[in-house]
Amino acid sequence: MEPVQSVRSRALCLLRLLPFVLGLAVSTAASAEEMVSLSTSHFDFRFFEEHRKVADNLAARAEEVRKRHCALLPRCDEGPFLVRIARDEKEFLELQPYEAHIDWAAGVAYAELSLVVLRIDKDMLLTLDETFEHEVSHLLLLRILPKRPPRWFIEGLAIHHAGQDLLQKLETVSAAAFADGPLPLDELDESFPSTPGGRELAYAQSGLVVAYMQSRFGSKALANLIAALSNGMRLPDAMTKVLGITLAGFEEDWKGTLSRFAWLKGLTDSWGMWFALTLLFLAALAVRLVRIRRRRALLSEPADADWEYRRQPRQD
């Protein structure tokens, strides 16, 4: 028989989730009636028939995505995970839990409900496949952690997990690093900037920070760090214990690596771009002049007396 305190804790947990569940049921009833379903071992996709090809593609990759992400985790939630695919912003909001107002994203994950909502019409930096992987990373990570880690770590791990091309984001981060400096990590603990540019910078920086962490300490150390978090440790304490470095020290080390990308700064402003184009033009012009001079030099040389003899059949 369970202790009374344990039973009460579970009851309180269920009561906290009840508004979300009821809100989800009420807000999605109309749309869900028209949706069709496609299931894999751990995922249940709900979508409109016109997007069956999109759902088929996601479902075909879903189990491999889960398996790859689970390799970094001490344990992996079995789901099932519900994935709803919305056609536009209105449906995207309707398919989210009650009182959710995330309208700017192409995808959102609610770990407490094992729910992912994707928006098919949003033209974002990530593809739909990458967005799906990103949100699955959130589900699998947050389902096993008793305490929510800083947002920069959650988002950075998802970017790193999904294999997004971080080099494409270095221009944004390097521009900030040599202007006002990168965003302090403690400002990215709870939330990201509300402006599109600030938000893009925060996502890019988070991905780069976690990528640097993995590159410096290795995948096994990153897995051990997540295992420490799953045991209830806070991220700063877990970094000190597992990685042997304070969060502040790690942040300073990461900032030092940004100097390697200083050359990108010149390409982020119009002067640098025009300077680079001018250099290319001058280089092309110099090559052209050299070729012209060589051609003139060849034309000014005496004709080879045997040239016609070698080119024409010999007459006996």
Residue, then its C-alpha position, 0 to 999 in steps of 0.5 A: m500500500e502506498p504512503v498517504q503522502s505519495v497518494r496525495s502528491r499524485a492527486l495534486c499532480l493530476l489536478r494540476l494537469l486537469p485544466f490542460v487536458l480539458g482545455l486541449a479536449v475542448s479547444t481541439a474538438a472541432s478540428a480533431e473531428e476532421m483529422v485522420s490518424l497515423s500511428t507508429s510504435h511511439f507516435d500518433f500523428r493527427f493531420f488533415e487528409e490533404h497533408r497525408k504525404v507530409a505525415d507519412n514522411l514524418a512517421a517514416r522518420a519518427e522512430e529513428v529520430r526517437k532512437r537517436h535522441c534517446a542515445l544521449l539520455p539515461r532513460c527514454d519515455e515510451g510515450p505515446f506522443l501525440v503530434r498534431i499538424a495544423r494548416d495555418e495560424k488559427e488551427f495552430l492556436e486551436l490545437q494547443p492547450y487552453e490559454a496557450h498563445i504561441d503563434w510565432a513558432a513553426g512548432v511547439a512541444y508540451a512535455e507534460l501532455s506528451l504533445v507536439v503541434l506543428r504548423i505546416d504553412k509557416d516559413m521559418l528558418l527550419t524545415l518541417d523535418e527539423t522542427f519535428e526533431h527539435e520538438v521531439s528533443h524537448l519532449l524526451l528531455l523534459r519528460i525525464l527531468p524533475k527540474r526544468p533546466p535553463r532554456w538556453f540548454i533546452e533549446g541548444l540541445a534540441i538544435h544540436h540534436a536535430g543536426q541543424d547547420l550551425l555554421q549558417k548561424l555563426e554570422t548572426v552570433s559573430a556580429a553580436a559578439f563584436a558589437d554589443g557582445p553575445l547575450p549573457l546566458d543568465e538572461l536566457d535562463e527563463s525566456f528568450p527576447s521577444t523580438p524576431g532578431g533577438r529570438e533568432l540570436a538567442y536560438a543560434q547562440s544556444g545551439l553554438v554553446v551546446a555544440y561547443m560543450q559537446s566538442r570540448f567535453g565529448s558526447k559521453a560527458l554531455a550524456n553524464l551531464i543530462a543524467a545528473l540533471s535527471n537525478g535532480m541536480r541544477l545545471p550549474d552544480a551538474m557542470t561543476k561535478v561532471l565537467g569540472i568547470t563552473l558555468a561562469g568559467f565555461e561561458e567565458d571559455w565559449k566567448g573566447t572561441l568567438s574570436r575565431f570567427a572575427w572574419l565573418k564580422g566584415l561580411t555582416d555590414s555593407w562596407g565589408m561586402w563591397f570591399a570584398l567584391t572590389l577585391l574580387f573585381l581587381a583580382a579578375l581584372a589582373v588575371r585578364l591583363v596578364r592573359i592579354r599580355r601573354r597573347r600579345a607576346l606570342l603574336s609578336e614572336p617570329a613565325d615557326a618555319d616548320w609550322e605549315y610543314r608539320r600541319q600539312p601532309r607531306q607531298d613527295 
